[in-house]
Amino acid sequence: MLLQAAKFVGAGLSTMGLAGAGVGIGMVFASLVLGISRNPSMKDEMFRMAILGFALTEAIALFALMIVFLILFAV
């Protein structure tokens, strides 16, 4: 009973990584919009960097989600 409660608390705390990744993705694309508005000629280069930043930030979210599932369902 106590172990199950501890699993739920640990999984809930691990989901904070998902919120942080959401904020990070928002910051990546906000910076993209700001950069393109300042220098439209660099649009293609900035878009490639933004997609790379998005992928790396999303990877952190997937790692956090994987930890949540490991805490909940690992034997």
Residue pairs with C-beta under 8 A, 6 or more apart in sequence:
7 71
7 72
8 72
10 71
11 68
11 71
11 72
14 64
14 67
14 68
14 71
15 64
15 68
16 64
17 60
17 61
17 63
17 64
17 65
17 67
18 61
18 64
18 65
20 60
21 57
21 58
21 60
21 61
21 64
22 61
24 57
24 60
25 54
25 57
25 58
28 50
28 53
28 54
28 57
29 50
29 54
31 50
32 46
32 47
32 50
35 42
35 46
36 42
36 43
36 46
36 47
39 46
